[in-house]
Amino acid sequence: MAHYSIAIVGAGPAGYFTAQALQNAQNEDRTFSIDLFERLPTMWGLVRLGVAPDHPKIKTVAKVFEKVAAEPNFRLFGNIEIGKDIDIEDLTSRYDAVVMCTGSAIGRKLGIPGEDLPGSLSAAEFVPWYNGHPDFAALNIDLSGTTAVVIGAGNVAMDCARMLAINPIELDPTDTTDHALATFHGSNIRKVYIAGRRGVEHAAFTAPELRDLPKLEHTDVYIDADQVSEAHARAAAAGEIEKHVASNLEAWRLIAEHPKSGHERSMEFRFLSAPKEIKGNDKVEEVIFGINKIENGKVVDTGETYSIPCSLVISAIGYQAAPINGVYFHNGIIENEAGRVLGTNIYTVGWAKRGPSGVIGTNKSDASDVVDLLISDLKEPKETMDIAMLIPAGHQVIDQSAWAKINAAEAAAGEPVGKPRVKEVSWAKLLSLGLN
Ligand SMILES: Cc1cc2nc3c(=O)[nH]c(=O)nc-3n(C[C@H](O)[C@H](O)[C@H](O)COP(=O)(O)OP(=O)(O)OC[C@H]3O[C@@H](n4cnc5c(N)ncnc54)[C@H](O)[C@@H]3O)c2cc1C
């Protein structure tokens, strides 16, 4: 019987699914001790800090994570940043394998003039602000104007647009942070545009998200019916329409045909619109879009432009991984081959490995594949070691019982006000909740 020690870095879906895959792979020949390191005092990664507050069902996957954490071979080391509080070499030399599940948290830049004007920000700032990431709680989001533009054609762009366009009373019973909820209640934004560079048929929104749009109670959603039928014609002309594209096009048709209620709040999709410049004196005043067309299946610039006057621009065009000392990144992800970091005992799973694609469940199959490789690489187990010597002196670790206290305190604060939880957003308060 061989006993291996595995370090997992990052307590998001990839981290927990990796732990689960290791637990499931134990047999009469091998067992694992699993230590999970997380830089924040809170767990569950983007399930807590990404998934939109008005989609609470999706967050119930956290129950699976807590079941994994309750297993006797699992230990949690929260409030520990690898590459800062502990060096990666200290893990690779002591553990049989280290699995980097550190995600992808930095918003990709548009690379256009005016992008840094006040009023222009990334979904990678806006989303953690309303979801209670302690590093983003102090952000000042100005919703005093009437019009916002969200740039991007994926589910993150959709989340940002929906959060801005729905009536904030719909957010009252959710776990949207108190500071964001107050800002949304004071918001003057009534019109939200979502702009995608390519055609309707190319958008990365998924069908369930699109099908939810006509159900919005206080917001009308617009898409040009002609753009939808043109996209359908182009897709059909290119051959058999792929299943997910057909399903999306049908959802778009339903959105276009859905009767509008004359709400003062609306969302409007603009396709074939490439942002060229964000203009304004001291802050965002308009976005200039180039108009694209599709020619022989390719997106081509027509040379024509149009402008949308607005006070807020949110870019949601993808993420790249934040650098970690001692780990080699390439093109925004950890350089890897099918999850192996060649020449090391480091592996990677999730968004750090693949980039920002796939739903939560995608990380489960990813974890299972990488754990199979990891197991096939295992040799003689290393000597067992005392992890306590790696923790900097006086550093507060959020272990599983401390995290359970934070989790319970937030849920208890939510109960009397009819919310799943009231999120604590300050580092100091989170750490002190972990002590009580
Ligand atoms: C805005 C948004 C909304 C989404 N909505 C949905 C949805 O509705 N449904 C769905 O299925 N999927 C959704 N997703 C996708 C889903 O969240 C991802 O597939 C999933 O979270 C990726 O998991 P991960 O573990 O790779 O990364 P993450 O969830 O980002 O977890 C990474 C963890 O690593 C930690 N970490 C980073 N660096 C270090 C370090 N140096 N040391 C220690 N810890 C570190 C981070 O703090 C974080 O907790 C959404 C994503 C976003 C961005």
The ligand as an SDF file (V2000), in Angstrom:
LIG
                    3D

 53 58  0  0  0  0  0  0  0  0999 V2000
  -18.6940   35.8860  -14.2330 C   0  0  0  0  0  0  0  0  0  0  0  0
  -18.7230   34.3880  -14.3720 C   0  0  0  0  0  0  0  0  0  0  0  0
  -19.9330   33.7210  -14.3030 C   0  0  0  0  0  0  0  0  0  0  0  0
  -19.9900   32.3380  -14.4750 C   0  0  0  0  0  0  0  0  0  0  0  0
  -21.2040   31.7370  -14.4100 N   0  0  0  0  0  0  0  0  0  0  0  0
  -21.2820   30.3980  -14.5740 C   0  0  0  0  0  0  0  0  0  0  0  0
  -22.5400   29.7430  -14.5000 C   0  0  0  0  0  0  0  0  0  0  0  0
  -23.5790   30.3900  -14.3000 O   0  0  0  0  0  0  0  0  0  0  0  0
  -22.5630   28.3850  -14.6600 N   0  0  0  0  0  0  0  0  0  0  0  0
  -21.4230   27.6700  -14.8860 C   0  0  0  0  0  0  0  0  0  0  0  0
  -21.4850   26.4330  -15.0340 O   0  0  0  0  0  0  0  0  0  0  0  0
  -20.2060   28.2660  -14.9540 N   0  0  0  0  0  0  0  0  0  0  0  0
  -20.1170   29.6080  -14.7910 C   0  0  0  0  0  0  0  0  0  0  0  0
  -18.8980   30.2200  -14.8650 N   0  0  0  0  0  0  0  0  0  0  0  0
  -17.7030   29.3890  -15.1500 C   0  0  0  0  0  0  0  0  0  0  0  0
  -17.1410   28.7290  -13.8720 C   0  0  0  0  0  0  0  0  0  0  0  0
  -17.1690   29.6620  -12.8350 O   0  0  0  0  0  0  0  0  0  0  0  0
  -15.7250   28.2050  -14.1470 C   0  0  0  0  0  0  0  0  0  0  0  0
  -15.8390   27.1270  -15.0800 O   0  0  0  0  0  0  0  0  0  0  0  0
  -15.0070   27.6830  -12.9140 C   0  0  0  0  0  0  0  0  0  0  0  0
  -15.1470   28.5130  -11.7930 O   0  0  0  0  0  0  0  0  0  0  0  0
  -13.5060   27.5100  -13.1870 C   0  0  0  0  0  0  0  0  0  0  0  0
  -12.9690   26.8520  -12.0790 O   0  0  0  0  0  0  0  0  0  0  0  0
  -11.4580   26.9910  -11.6030 P   0  0  0  0  0  0  0  0  0  0  0  0
  -11.3850   26.2220  -10.3390 O   0  0  0  0  0  0  0  0  0  0  0  0
  -10.5550   26.6690  -12.7140 O   0  0  0  0  0  0  0  0  0  0  0  0
  -11.2340   28.5640  -11.3180 O   0  0  0  0  0  0  0  0  0  0  0  0
  -11.7980   29.5040  -10.1640 P   0  0  0  0  0  0  0  0  0  0  0  0
  -13.2290   29.2270   -9.8790 O   0  0  0  0  0  0  0  0  0  0  0  0
  -11.4350   30.8840  -10.5750 O   0  0  0  0  0  0  0  0  0  0  0  0
  -10.9510   29.1340   -8.8540 O   0  0  0  0  0  0  0  0  0  0  0  0
   -9.5850   29.4410   -8.7350 C   0  0  0  0  0  0  0  0  0  0  0  0
   -9.2350   29.6330   -7.2710 C   0  0  0  0  0  0  0  0  0  0  0  0
   -7.8030   29.7030   -7.1340 O   0  0  0  0  0  0  0  0  0  0  0  0
   -7.4810   30.6930   -6.1710 C   0  0  0  0  0  0  0  0  0  0  0  0
   -6.0870   31.1210   -6.3910 N   0  0  0  0  0  0  0  0  0  0  0  0
   -5.6190   31.8320   -7.4420 C   0  0  0  0  0  0  0  0  0  0  0  0
   -4.2860   32.0380   -7.3270 N   0  0  0  0  0  0  0  0  0  0  0  0
   -3.9010   31.4340   -6.1730 C   0  0  0  0  0  0  0  0  0  0  0  0
   -2.6380   31.2920   -5.5120 C   0  0  0  0  0  0  0  0  0  0  0  0
   -1.5110   31.8100   -6.0250 N   0  0  0  0  0  0  0  0  0  0  0  0
   -2.5970   30.6050   -4.3360 N   0  0  0  0  0  0  0  0  0  0  0  0
   -3.7470   30.0710   -3.8170 C   0  0  0  0  0  0  0  0  0  0  0  0
   -4.9650   30.1830   -4.4070 N   0  0  0  0  0  0  0  0  0  0  0  0
   -5.0460   30.8340   -5.5650 C   0  0  0  0  0  0  0  0  0  0  0  0
   -8.5220   31.7670   -6.4360 C   0  0  0  0  0  0  0  0  0  0  0  0
   -8.6390   32.6710   -5.3400 O   0  0  0  0  0  0  0  0  0  0  0  0
   -9.7720   30.9410   -6.6870 C   0  0  0  0  0  0  0  0  0  0  0  0
  -10.4840   30.6760   -5.4900 O   0  0  0  0  0  0  0  0  0  0  0  0
  -18.8020   31.6110  -14.7040 C   0  0  0  0  0  0  0  0  0  0  0  0
  -17.5860   32.2860  -14.7610 C   0  0  0  0  0  0  0  0  0  0  0  0
  -17.5360   33.6590  -14.5990 C   0  0  0  0  0  0  0  0  0  0  0  0
  -16.2280   34.3770  -14.6740 C   0  0  0  0  0  0  0  0  0  0  0  0
  1  2  1  0
  2  3  1  0
  2 52  2  0
  3  4  2  0
  4  5  1  0
  4 50  1  0
  5  6  2  0
  6  7  1  0
  6 13  1  0
  7  8  2  0
  7  9  1  0
  9 10  1  0
 10 11  2  0
 10 12  1  0
 12 13  2  0
 13 14  1  0
 14 15  1  0
 14 50  1  0
 15 16  1  0
 16 17  1  0
 16 18  1  0
 18 19  1  0
 18 20  1  0
 20 21  1  0
 20 22  1  0
 22 23  1  0
 23 24  1  0
 24 25  2  0
 24 26  1  0
 24 27  1  0
 27 28  1  0
 28 29  2  0
 28 30  1  0
 28 31  1  0
 31 32  1  0
 32 33  1  0
 33 34  1  0
 33 48  1  0
 34 35  1  0
 35 36  1  0
 35 46  1  0
 36 37  1  0
 36 45  1  0
 37 38  2  0
 38 39  1  0
 39 40  1  0
 39 45  2  0
 40 41  1  0
 40 42  2  0
 42 43  1  0
 43 44  2  0
 44 45  1  0
 46 47  1  0
 46 48  1  0
 48 49  1  0
 50 51  2  0
 51 52  1  0
 52 53  1  0
M  END
$$$$
